[in-house]
Amino acid sequence: MNIRLKLLPVIIMLIAGAATSIITFLLHYDSEKAMWILLGVLVLFYILGIVLQKILNKFETQIAEEEARLAEEEGIILDEDGNIVTVENQDTGDEGEVPSDEESVQKDEM
């Protein structure tokens, strides 16, 4: 899990709490009522943040599995971060080989 997703519930909760605090201040709620409303909002948005975090983790896992499957079909080896480690060429024919100097001299003399 990357750091952005790890902090997602906390960030959502703090933004909702700040908005709630500003709104209750502007609407002149008494302190006790504003604190209860703020507590409810913080708990609610923290839970919503956790649910959203789990959904995004599931999508991230599905994407990583699909990339690994496609890479396996193409013969590419990936490390844990998804970077290409090696690309193995299975073609053993002579078409891609560069002739040595002796071979090219022999062909020129013919």
VENWO-V556915 format. One record per pair of residues at least 12 apart in sequence whose ideal C-beta (glycine too) atoms are under 10 Angstrom apart, sorted by the first residue. I is the first residue (numbers start at 1). J is the second residue. D is the distance in Angstrom with one decimal. If there is no record, write none. Layout:
# VENWO-V556915
i=(I;I)
j=(J;J)
d=(D;D)
This chain:
# VENWO-V556915
i=(1;1;1;1;1;2;2;2;4;4;5;5;5;5;5;5;6;6;7;7;8;8;8;8;8;8;9;9;9;9;9;9;9;9;9;9;10;10;10;10;11;11;12;12;12;12;12;12;12;12;13;13;13;13;13;13;13;13;13;13;14;14;14;14;15;15;16;16;16;16;16;16;16;16;17;17;17;17;17;17;18;19;19;20;20;20;20;20;20;20;20;21;21;21;21;21;23;23;24;24;24;63;64;64;64;64;67;68;71;74;75;75;75;75;76)
j=(53;56;57;60;61;56;57;60;53;56;52;53;54;56;57;60;53;57;49;53;49;50;52;53;56;57;45;46;47;48;49;50;51;52;53;54;45;46;49;50;45;49;45;46;47;48;49;50;52;53;41;42;43;44;45;46;47;48;49;50;42;45;46;49;45;49;38;41;42;44;45;46;48;49;38;39;41;42;45;46;38;41;45;34;37;38;39;40;41;42;45;34;35;37;38;41;37;41;37;38;41;82;78;80;81;82;82;82;84;87;87;88;89;90;88)
d=(8.3;9.4;6.2;8.2;9.8;9.9;9.5;8.1;9.8;9.0;9.1;5.5;9.4;5.7;6.2;7.5;7.8;9.8;9.3;9.2;5.5;8.4;6.4;4.8;7.4;9.8;8.1;5.4;8.1;8.0;2.9;4.9;8.8;7.6;5.7;9.9;9.9;7.6;7.2;10.0;9.9;7.5;5.3;7.5;9.9;6.7;3.9;9.3;7.3;9.1;8.4;5.5;8.4;8.8;4.7;4.4;9.1;8.6;5.9;9.7;8.5;8.8;9.5;9.8;8.0;9.8;9.3;5.4;7.1;7.8;3.9;8.7;8.6;8.9;6.1;9.3;6.2;5.1;7.5;9.5;9.8;8.3;9.7;8.2;6.3;5.3;9.7;8.8;4.5;8.0;9.0;7.5;9.7;9.3;6.2;9.1;8.9;9.7;6.0;7.0;9.5;9.6;9.5;9.5;10.0;7.0;6.1;8.2;8.1;8.9;7.3;6.2;8.7;6.9;8.7)
